[in-house]
Amino acid sequence: MCEELKELLAPEIVEFKIRLAEQNAKLADKDAKLADKDAKLADKDAKLADNAAEIAKLKKLLAEAGIKE
């Protein structure tokens, strides 16, 4: 009985495993896209930090020269 049941369910099990693998591949693709977006946002954050540092440096130079903003 158990062997017969395994034989009957084998195609469904294979189909389920295939669908599961496809879903895993889609999730991995989404994860990769999110990681790419995260990296781009980190680059933008770094650029903003660089700009803020440059502005602070320029303000300091202006203050040292006695020039008000």
N, C-alpha and C positions, 0 to 999 in steps of 0.2 A: 504494500500500500504506500509506504513512504517513498519508495523508488518511483512508483507510478506518478505520485504527486510531484516529485522533483522533475520528472520528464515533462509533465503537463505544464509546469510553471517555468521551465527553462527558457522558453522564448520571451516570456514577460520579464524575467529577471535580466536577460541580456538587454532587452529594450530599455529597461529601467536604468541599467548601468550606463548605457549609451547616452540617455537623456541626462543623467547625473554628470557624466563627463563633459557634455556640451554646456551644461549650466556652470560647471566649474571653470571651463574655458572662458565663458562670457564674464564671469566674476573676476577672473584674473585680468582680462582685458580692461574691465572697468577700474580695477585697482591700479593698473599701470597708467591709465589716463588720469586718475586722481593724483597719483604720485607725480606725474608730469606737471599737473596744475599746481601742486604744492611747491614744486621746484621753481616754477615761474613766479609764484607769489613770494617765495623766499628771495629770489633775485630782485624783485621789485622792492621788497622791504629793505634789502641791503642798499639799493640805489637811493631810496628815501633817506636812510640813515646817513649815507655819504653826503647827500645834499644838505641835510640838517647840520652835519658837522662843518661843511663848507660855509654855510650861512653863519654859523656861530663863530667860525674863524674870521670871516669878513667883518662881522659886527665888532669883534674884539679889536681888529685892526682899526676900524673907524673910531672906536672909543679911545684907543691909544693915541689916535691922531687928533682927538678933540672934536671930532665931527659927530653930531647927533643924527640919529636915524630920521 
